[in-house]
Structure formats: structure tokens, C-alpha cells
Amino acid sequence: MLRRWAYAVIPFLLLAAISLVLYAVVMDIRTTSRPARTEPPDMATAKRDTIFVGVVSRFAPSLIYEGYQPTIDYLNASTPYHFALRLGRSYEETIKQLDRGEIHLAFVGTYVYVKERQHYPIRCILRPRNRQHQPYFRSVLVTRADSPIAGPGDLGGKRLALPSPLSFSANWMLRAELPAHGLRPQDLGAVRHFDFHHTVIYEILSGRFDAGVVKDRVAEEFLDKGIRIVSASPPIPGSPLIVRSDLDSALVSAVREALLRIDARRPEYRRLLHDWDPEFIHGFAPAEDSDYDGADRVLVTGRDDL
């Protein structure tokens, strides 16, 4: 009796199970039989293509991502595009990646932009602000707080530490400031380049070098730790965000509008910027190619008022 009942019921249960599975497949919103997109087609298309942002590995890759990835995350959340970092081993490589279309935007140094804009179809769109909310920085000559050096004219026979040969600060000292004081690099006891501005500071504090040149924001971190500023350059336009000259205007506008929207003087944006690279924590200002013409003059004369 029980066996006959089972033979009658089991086919019914199997048919019911199959019906439920078919219903679930047909009604499942994840299947391709139903439209899954609610975005406008143009926005969805933009998100399919990754926009690569170039940055030079001036530090360990983990530190680069730590400082730059929050900016990328913000752009992903604030624009209809999808951005990703692409690290380069040098500024030259990053510029060439931009020229070949392997990256779409790049953060570069002021000196690199002033030098390479003559050879590549690139343009700047933004530059970072400083703590006074101005889009400038200064290169500064620093010594230990107890050093007798009072200015560039006292560097004869002294050991000078400099950042990268492609940094604006190093070129300002070698091409403008030393000649203005009647000195040549060979008149100094030693001149050596280091990869990072912070390394220059550590070399001075250790006593291995008598003086060094860094960006003002780096020097300011150490003013209460044994470092003294003895001279400074004129204001220099900040390290720009650059693009190929023919980059899609809609993409450029989206990036500009998103980053210019940030007002670091407002509490909600200060919280947003907390984990960004120190160069970006005060927000951005618009940038035009002509903004950097004065930087050329500073490298030749040490002045920006000619």
C-alpha cells in the first residue's frame, strides 16, 4: 500500500520541483532575459572603459596606493567614469605612457611639465592648493637649526643634498640660486641627489650634509625637529594634473568639476581629504598652460617678476 502511494506521489513532487526551478529562472532578475541596467546608456558605456591615471612610484607602491587611491575612489564615486591607478617607474615613462594613450591623465611634477610640454601634446587641467589655499609652493633651502649657514652665498665648500634631478627644487638651486650668488656646483664640497624630499631632510639631520633643498610643505613638517629655512624661491605653480591635449572634453570636464567641488575649508571635505596624499589635502585650483610660464623664468633667473 505504502509503495503504491509513493509511486503515485513521487512523480507529482518531481513535477512540482521542476516547475519551481523553471519559475525561479524565468523570474530571476540576474538573468540576461531581463534588462539589468537602469543607467542612461552613455553613462553605462563610460563605466565599461577604465580611465587610467598615471603616477610615478616615488615611494613603495603600497604607499603610493595609500595616498592616491582615495582620490581615485572619490572620482569613481563622483563621476560617470571608472578610474584606476597605473604606476610608472619614472616621470619619463609616465609622459610616454600618456603620449601612447596607455594612460589618460597623470600627476607629474612642475619641472617635468615645464620641460616636457615642449615635446609632447599635453596640457594641465588642475594644480593643488597649499595650506593658505593658494595654488603655489616654494622651494626652500634648509639647514640644521644650529648651522651657521645663513643663505645660499654660504654654501661654498659645503655639502648640499638635493631631491631628484627632475624635481623643480633641485633645478631651482642649481640653475638659478647658486649662479645668482656667484657659485657653481663644483664650488661646493659635495652635491648629491636623493629620491625623496624627506630623505634630504634626514641627511641634514644626521649631519651627513650641511644643507638641502626641499618643497616648503616638507620643510614645515620638521621646523620643530631641528630644521631651519634660510631662503625660499618665488611662488611656483603646484605640481599639475595633466592630460593629452586631445582627451575627450566630457571626461576632462567631469574630472575638473569633481575635484574643484572640494573645498578643504569646510569640515565635510576635510574629513574626505584626511587620507589623501599630503599634496592634495588642501584641494585643487584650475590650471592653464600659461600659469607655468613664470616657472620657466624662475629656473633661469631665480625670479618670477620679469
Disulfide bonds with the S-S distance in Angstrom:
none
